[in-house]
Amino acid sequence: MRLPPSRIAAFLQRPDPETRAVLLYGPDEGLARERAAAVARSVCPDLKDPFRVAELTAAALTLDPARLADEAAQLSLVGGRRVVRVRGAGDGLAKLFAEFLNGTPGEAFVVVEAGELPSRSSLRRAFEGASSAVAIGCYPDTPRDLAAVVRETLSAHRVTASRDAGQFLVEHLGGDRLLTRSELEKLVLYAGEGGRVELDDAQVSISDTAALELDDSIMAAAEGDAAKVDRVLGRVFQEGESPVSVIRALLRHLQRLHALTAQLTGGASVDEVLRGARPPIFFKQAESFRRQLGLWTEGRLRAHLDRVAKAELNMKTTGFPAETICREAMLATARASRESRP
């Protein structure tokens, strides 16, 4: 079955004993890995225990499909339920898992990690349609989710953050849960146990990540600065950011801008729109947002959002280099911004 978001946290802490397998999939692979480890640890606290934990790859199961049933049927020599972890799964293993979930014997708890899977995915359907299995989608954190992750991670070390610092972190982290955790742990080391994080501390701590460069490139595109887009985007890719992450960040920004322009169309002033934005606009970006609201109209943004969404689809379906498609979409945004100027 497909687990609704409201039930995910409870399931990860204490999965139903009748559940034989769980599939964690989605664009946020860091979140999928974090959740996979959490639910596996709920069954076997020590994931390095060789007697209770087996790790398989999709490639290994493709070569030897019988290993899934073999590992699931094994009993632990030291007692306790065994965990079988499978990484890198895809639709090529859908038939194997469908047969396994349809009655293959075995008491082990099987935890499967996959990347992004469309709604028509046969692997997703196998898990969603089985009463003994659970499928959990793992998507990039919303601003509210990200704020909770920031609070949780900092409070675990008795570290507090100023409002500006917290807002900065929410604006500049996200996209991959494990990367977010890593950056926050680095910030904790910077602040020290029981310390306090101010805006300058947050900026210094994560200033060497691709997140800031990515943010700069998105803002430049929306303002029509093609030269800056071309210059900064190269550094973003060098930092290891994927073209898909870039195009999704662009989509999120344009969607937010579209929502703000809709308020202008409804009669609100620019100042009212900026003050009422949720999540709040980072103060250092306020003037950039003001300029963008003066460049774009609701209708132009709606049309351009369709073009950027098509670019993301082309990355996955055409076989053309993803970086090339991404760069062209960013530059096309800059051109569209210039064309929007009154």
N, C-alpha and C positions, 0 to 999 in steps of 0.2 A: 504494500500500500504506500501511497505518498503521504508523508507526514507533514501536517500544516506547521507553519513557523511557530505558532503558539505552544506547540508540544515538543519542539526540538530539544530545548534545554533539559527538560525532565527526562526525555528518552536517553539523552547522552549520559546522564548520571545513573540511570537505572533502566536499562532496556527491558522490555517484556521478555520473560523467560521463554516464551513460545516463539520468539523471533529467532530465526536461524541465520539470517544474513541481512546486512545493511549496505546500501549503495550510497556513497557520497560523491556527488558530481557537481559541476558548475564552473563558471569562469574564474571564481576565486579559489585557485588550487591551494593556496595557503590555508584558507578557511577549511577546505575539505580535508587537508592533512591534519589540521588541529582537531577537528571534530572526529576524524577517524581514530586518532590517538586517544582522545578522551573516551570514546565509547568502547574501544578495545581495553583501555585501562580499567573501565568499570567492571570488566569480566576478569581480567588478569592484571593486577596492579604493576607487576614487573614485566614490561614488554620485551625485555632482553632475556627472559627465562626460556632457554632452549627446549625445555620439556613441555611448556604450555603454549608457546607461540611459534607459529610457522609463517614464513614470509615467502610469497610467490609473486612472480611478475606475469604480466599478460603474455610475454614471449614464451615463458616456461610452460604456461598452460596451453598455448597454441601448439607447442611441440609435443606435449604430453598431457592431454585433457584429463586423463584418469587421476592425475595427482590431486585434483580438487576433491574428489570423492575419497581418495586414500587419506589425505590429511584431515578431512572432516570426520572420518570414521575412527581415527586413532584416539586412544585414551591416554590421558596424562599419567605418567608413572608416579607422580607425586600428589595426585589428587587435584580436583578443581577442573572447571571447564576449560578446554583449549580454545585458542584464538587462531584463526587463519586469516592473514592479511594478504590482500591481492592489490597490487598497484598497477596503474596504467591500463586499466580495463577499457574496452570499447565495444562497439556493436559486434565485432568479430567473435566475442565470447558470449553473445546473447543466448545462443542455442544451448551452450554448455550450462549456463546458469539457470535457464528455464527448466532443463531436465533435472538439475540438482534440486531446485526448489519444488519440483513436482513430486518429490518423494525419495530421492537418494538418501539412504540412511547416514547418520552421523550426528553427533551431539555438539560438535565444535561450533563456535560463533564465528561466522565469516564476515570480514569487514573489507569491502571493495571500494577502492578509490578510482575515480575516472575524471577526465577533464570535462569540458562543456559538452553536453548532449542535448540535441534538439528534442522537442516534445514527441516527435515521431520515432525517436531512437528505440530500437528493438531491445537494447539492454535495459533502458528505463522501463519499458513496458513489461519486461519479465519481472522486475522487482515490484513495480506498482500493482501488477495484477496478481501477485502471490500473497496469500494471507499470512505466510510465515516470514515475509520479507518486508523491509522498509526502504524507501528511497527518500533521500534528503538532498534538496538543492542547496548549493552553496554560492551565494551571490555577494558582490562587493558590499561592504558595510554602508548603510545609510548614515547620514550625519548623526542621527540619534544613536544608532548602534556604535558608531565610532567613538562618540563622546562617552558611552558606557565602557568601552574597552579602555579608553584613556584613564577614566576614573578608577577602574578596577586594577589596572596594571600599576598605576602610581600609588594607590592606597595600600596595595600589598606591601609596599616599601615605606609606608608612612610619608610619602612625598605629596605635597600639595602644589597646585598650579594657580597662577593668577588667571583672571578671566580672559585677558588678552592672550596669554600663553595657551590656555585651553582651546580658544577659538582658532588660534594659529595651527595647533596640532590637528584639529578636526578638518581644517581647510587643506592641509598639506600631507596628510597620511591617508591610508585607505587604498583599496584596489586589491591588496593581497594581505590577508590577516597575519601571516607569519612575518612578512616584512614590517608591518605595523608594530607587531610585538617586539621585533628586533630593534626597531628605532626607539621605541619607548624604553626598552631595557637599557639602551645606550644613554638615554636621557636620565634615567634613574642613577646610573653610574656617575654621570656628570654632576647631578644635583647632590648625590650622597644620601644615605639612609636618613629619613626624617627631614630632608631638605625641602626647599621651596623653589619652584620653577617660575621664573619671570619670562616675559616675551623674548628678551635678548638671549636667555639661556636656550629656549626652544629653537630660536633661529640658528644659533651657533651649533647646536647639537645635530640638527638634521639638514644643515645647509649644504652638506656634501652629497645629498641624495638626489636621484633623478626627479623626485617629486617637485622640487622648486623649479628646476629647468622646465619640466613638463608644464607646470602652471604658467610660467613665463611665455612658453610657446603658444598655449591656448589663448591667453589674453592678447598676445600680439596678433594672432589670427583674427580674433573677433574685432580688433581695432583696425585691421587692414594693413598691418606692418609686415609685408611679405618678406622683406630683407631680414628682419629679426626672426621671423618664423624659420626661414631657411637656415639661418646661422645657429639658432638655439636647438632646432629639431635634431640636427646632426649630433649635438652633445647628448641629447636625450637618448638617442639610439646607442651611442657609445657607452652610456651609463647602464645599458642593459634593459631599458624599457622596451616592451614589445609594441609593434605597430597596432595590435588590437587594443592594448591598454590606452594608447594615445588616442585612437579614434573614438573609444568609448568615453574618455575624458572630454573630448571635444563635444560629443553628443550630449553629455550631462550638462556641460556649460551652456550650450545653445538651448537646451530644454529649459534651463533655469532662466536664461535671458528671454526666452519666448514667454514664460509665465510672467515675468516682470513687465514686458511690453504689453501684454494683455491687460494689465492693470492700468497702464497709461491710456490704452484705448478706452478703458472704462471710465476715464476722467480723473484718475489720480495724478498728482504731480510727481516729478522725478524724485524730489526730496521725500515725499510720502512713501514712494515705492522703495527707495533705498533704506529708509528707516524701518519699514515694516517687513523687510526681507527675512525669510526663515528658511534655512539657518541664517543668522546674521552675516552680512558681508564683512569680510576682514577689512579693517579700516585702511590698510595700505592699498587695497584694491578698489576702494570706494570711488575714487576719481576715474579709474579705468572703466568701472561699470557705468558711471555717469556718461562718459564719452560713448560707450557702446550703445546705451539707450538712445543717444542722439543720432546714431548711425543706422540702427536697424528698426524696421517696422515689424509688426506682428506677422503680416502676410509674407514678407520676405524671409523671415526666420522659419516660418512653417514650410515654405518651399525648399529652403536650404537644408533643413533637417532631413527631408526626404532624400536629398542628394547624398548627405553624409551617411545616412543609414544604408543607402545602396552601396556606398563605398565599403562599408564594413562587410556587407554580404559578398561583394566581389572578392574581398580578401580570402574568403572561405571557399569560394566556388570557381574562380576563374583560372587559378594556377599562376597568375601574374605575381611578381614579387610584392609581398605585403608592405614593405617599406616604401616602395614606389607609389602604391595606391594611397597609402597614408599621407605621404608628403604632398601628393597632388590634391588630396581632400583638404589638407590644411591650407595650402596655397590658394585653392579655390575659395575657401572661406575668407581669406584676406581680400581676394579680388571682389567677392560679393559684398564685403563690408565697404570697400571703396565705392562700388556701384550704388550702394544705398545712401551715400552722402547726399544731403540736400543741395 
